[in-house]
Every structure is written in C-alpha cells, then in structure tokens.
Amino acid sequence: MGETIMAQETFATASASTSTTRVVAAPAITPELRAWIINQAQANIGAPALIQAMKAAGWSEAVAMQALEDTLSGHLSEAASTGTATLASQAVPEPALQGQPARLDAGDRYVEVLLSITLPRVVVLGNVLSPEECDALIEAARPRMARSLTVATETGGEEINADRTSNGMFFQRSENELIQRIEARLAKIAHWPIENGEGVQVLHYSPGAEYKPHYDYFDPSQPGTPRILARGGQRVGTFVLYLNTPEQGGGTTFPEIGLNVAAQKGNAVFFSYPQPVPATRTLHGGAPVLAGEKWIATKWMREREFA
C-alpha cells in the first residue's frame, strides 16, 4: 500500500506539467513520463504500484501497461547497447533474443526461433524436443493419465473444470533422466532456475477435447491464492511443448491478438507475464482437436523455488 501511494504522488508531480499523459485513448509517452517510469523502477517500485498510479491519473489499465512495456523495454535495449545499468524491476523468464537470433543455445542442442512477439511476450521455438524424446514422454506418461484438474483459487486446492476436457499427469521435478534433460534445456532457454519450475505436466486431448481461453497466473483477488503462492510465488512463464502433430486442430490460441500456434511435434511456444493482470494479454487456450489426437507437455515457471 505504501509504495502505491508513493507512486501516485510522484506520478501526479511528473504529469502535472502536461495534459497529454492523462489522455486515455492514445497518450503520448513524454520525456517526463518516461523519466518517471524509469526512476520508479530503479527505486524498486513494482509494476502493480506504477500501473495503479497511472490508473488513478486517468489511464486505462491496458494503456498504462503498454506505456510501461514500451518505456522499460526501450530503456533495457539502450542499457544493453551502451553498457549502462539496467532496471531493478521484477525479473521474468526471458529467452536471449537481442540481435534477433535465428536460433538459441539450449545447452545440449540448438533450437530455432520461429516467431517472437513483444506484447504479449510470446516466442515460438522449433526443435525443442527430438522425436524420440516426444515419444518417450508420451509412453512414460500414458499409464498415469487421469482427468485433468485445474487449480481451485477459491480454496488453493484442485478441481475438475468443464473448460478443460483433457487427461493429464505430472512428473516430479528431476524424476528421471529424460525429465532432468528437458528441464535443464528449458531453464537454459528461458534463463530461469530449474528449481523455480513446477513439474512437467503431460496432457492428452482426444477429438473434440479443448482447454478454453484462460490465464496461467493465479488471480490475486481469490481467497485461495495466498496458499498457492506460498509454494513458490506467482507463475511468471509457461512452456507448451508439442509431443505430436494432430491431424487437424489443437493449436494454442491467443485470442486477444488473433494468434494460433500450430501444434507441430518437437516445437514449443513460450510466453511470460511479469504481473498477474489481464493487460499482459496472455489469455490463451488449447483449440479443440478436430481430427486425430493431441499430446503436449506443459512447464510452468514460478517467481521463486517451487516446493
């Protein structure tokens, strides 16, 4: 609460000299506003407090989030090119895409960068898993499959959700050599500690099965969220790995931006969300399987060590 009030006071001071920073439809990022955002981030004022201050000044949440994203990403790019200090803002998993590389070093193999979007932060990767690894994951998971559950944010437990019509199972972290190898690879790609990841989940979708659009972060307003966060903080990043290629359908959709990532065996889609707010635009879903079947593996990354 204290940092939100501080941010509101400093934002009011920074925006007092210009009215353009208060226009909701298409506000200009003035030099004063840009300096304010950077100074607040360097003072360890979190993004929720910054967004709240901008909303209190008349900005919509979506526009405030966009201004924050544009300013901080631009500043970080400048810092990287000049060698100056970077922001002390909350870190999230992030593939090293400076210089627009065509492929990334994943430790024991190289993966291809097929598509990259800034907001939402979405990266589509090729050759993340070999065909043999995909098949081995399916076979190891098959005997342990059961109706998929979702986190019950009302209680902090788990529940059956009509929006998710798949079967699934979880591997324990580092459960076997195959899981260890995959976890190390994903950690290398995302520059995120292995111990900050949940166990690999394998999901199977039959014809007609789907997972309707949803967010992967835990809703801060729900009463069961504090219990969930005690195990490792918020989710901040997601990998979806495709273990087979369905005959038709079954892609990963991002409806707010009209993106459909086709399910191609061995490929993956990664996306991150620095704050648990809809303005991150990470609403996504598993499109219905129209023919054949779909197998995927999901890896969620937390703020802190997941226990």
N, C-alpha and C positions, 0 to 999 in steps of 0.2 A: 504494500500500500504506500509506503514512504517513497519508494523510487518512482511510482506512478505520479504522485503529487509533485515531486521534484521535476519530473519530465514535463508535466503540464505547465509548471511555472516557467521553465526555461524555454519551452516551445512558444508560450504566449509572448515572451520577450523577443524571441527570434523572429516571430511572424508579425510583430506589431508594425514594422516598417513597410510592409507590403501587403496588399489585399489579395494578390494572386495566389498566395499559399493557402487561402481559405476557400478557393473555388473547388467544388467537389467534382464537377464533370471532367475537367481536364486541367488540373492545377499545374502551374509551372514549378519546376524544381529550381528555385532561385539560389544564388550563391549563399545567401543567409541560411536558407533551409538546409542546403547540403552541408554546410559547416556545422549546423546544429546537430544533424543526424550523426555525423562522423564524431563530433565531440562527445555526444552522449554514449555512443557505442564504445569509444575509447575509455570512458569513465565506468564501463561495465553496467550501464543501464540496459536492461534486457529489452528485446523487441516488443514483448507484450505491453510494457510501460510506454514505449515510444508510440506504438500504434494507438494506445488509449489516449495519449496526449493529443495526437493528431485528430482522432475522432472527436475529442472534446472541443477542438477548434473548428469543427465543421466538415472534416473529411470523412468519406465513407471508408469502411474497413478495407475494401478491395483496393481503393486508390492509395490509401496510406501504405498498405503492404507493397504495392507496386513501386511507390516512391522510395520506400526503404530498400527494396531489392535493387532498384536501378542505382541508387546512390552508393550502397555498400559494395555491390559487385564492381561498379566503376572504380571505386576507391581501392579495392583489393587488386584490381588489374593494374592500376597505376603503381601501387606499392610493390607488386611483383616485378614490374619493369624497371623501377628506379632503385629497388633495394631498401625502401623506407619501411618503417614499422607498419605492421598490419593491425587490424582491429582486434580488440579483446572481446569480440562478441561470441555468442554460443556457437560452438563448432558442430558440424553435422558431417556424416559420411559424404565423401566427395571424390569421384574419380579425377585423376590429374588430366584435365582437358586443355590446359594452357597450350597455346600454339596449335590447337585443333589437330591433334594427332589422329592418324588413321587406325592405330592400334595401341593397346596398353599392355604393359608388362604385368602379368598376373602371378609372377613367381615361377611357376613350373610350366607356363605356356603364355603365348600372346593371344589377346582377344581383340576382335575388330570393333571399332566404334562405327556403328551404322547410322545413328541418329542422336542428336543432342538438342534439348530444349532448355531454356533458362528458367522460365516460369510457366508452368510448374517445372521443377528440376527433374527432367526425365532423360535417361540415356539408354539407348537400345544397343546391346552388345552381341556380337557373334562369336562362336567357337568358345563359349564359356565352359561347356562340358563336352567331352568326347561322346560319340555314340555308345561306346562301351560303358562309360560312366552313367549315362542316362538309363541304359538297360539294367545295369546293376542296381541303381537306386530303386527302380520300379520293382525288381524282383525281391529286393530286401524289404521293401515296404508292403508288398502285396499281402502277406499273411497277417499283417497287423492293422489292416484297414477297418475303419468304423465310420459311422455317420459323423460328418464334420460338425464341430461345435464352434461357437463364437464366444468372445469374452462378454460376460454379463456385467456391464458397467453399473448397473443398479446395485449389485452385490459384490462385485470383484471376482465372481466365480465364472463358470462356463454354462452355456445353454445351447439348445437346438434353435436355429434361426431359419425361418422359412425362406429367407432371401439367399441362403447358401445351401444348395442341393448337391453337395459333393460328398465323397467319402475321403477320409484322411487319417494320418497318423503323424506323430512326432518322433524323430530320433533325438536321443540325448546328445548334448554337445560333446564332441570328440568320442562318440560311441564306438566307432570302428575306424579303420584306416581310410576307407572311402570318405566318410564324413569329415574326418580330420583334413584330408586333402582338399575337399571342396570348401570347407570353412576357411582354411588358410588362403585359398585363392580369392574368395570373395572379400576377405579382410584386406588383402593386398590391393585389389581393385578399388575398394572404397576408402582406403586409408583409415580403417577403423579397427579397434582392437577385437580380436576373436572373442575375448571374454565378455564383450558388450553385446554379443549376439544371442538371440534365442536359438533353440534347437531347430534344425532343418525340419520343415513340415512337408510331407508329400501328399498331394491331393489327386483324386481320380474323378473325372467327370464323364458320366455316360451321356448318350444322346438326350438332349433337352435340358441337361443339368447346367446350372449357371451360378454366379455369385453377383447379385445386383450391386449397383454402384454404392460405394461406401468409402470411409476414410480409415486408414490404418492406425492413426494416433488414437489415444484414449481421451474421450470427451472430459475436459476438466470440470464441467458442471455436474457430472454424475456422481452420486454418493459413493459408489464402489471404486472410483478411480484412485483415491489415495492408497487403498490396499494394493491395487495393481502396480502403482508406481513404486511402491516400497521394494519391489524385486529388482529394480534396475532403472527407474526413471521412465520417461516417455519413450515411445518408439520415435525414431528420427529418420529411419531409412528402410527401404524394402527392396529385396531382390525377388523377382519371379523368374524361375528357370524352367524352360520348356523341355520336358523329357520325351515328348513325341510330337509328331505333326498330325493334328486331326485332319480328317478328310475334308471337313467343312466347318467353319465357325470356330468358336472357342478362343478368340483373341482377347487381349487385355485392352479394355477401352478406357479412355479418359474423356468423358462426355462433355466437359466444360470447354475443351479445346478441339473436339472433333477428331481425336486421335484413336486409331485402332492398331495395336501392335499384334501382328500375326504370330500365332504360336508355331515356331519353327524349332525342331529338335536341336538341342545344343545351344540355342540362343537364350538371351535373358533380357529383361527390362529392369532397370534400376530407377528408383525415384526417392527423393528425400523431402523432408518437410521440417524446416527449422523451428516452427511453432505449431501448436495444436489448434490451428484456426483454419476455417474454410478458404481464407484468402490465399493459402498456399496452392490452391487449385489442384490438389492431389486426389480429388474424387475420382475413383476408378472402379472397374468391375470386371468380372470374368464373363464374357459374352456366351450365350447359350451354344452348346455343341450341336451342330445341325446334322452332322453325319460322322460316324466313327466314334472315337473316344479321345479324351484329353488327360494327360498326366503332366503335372507340374510339381516343382519344389519351390517352397517359399522360405525366405530367410529374412526375419525382422531384426533390425539393429536398434539397441537402446542407448540412452544417454550415458549410462554407467554400466558397471559389471552386472550381468544378469545372473541371479542366483535361483 
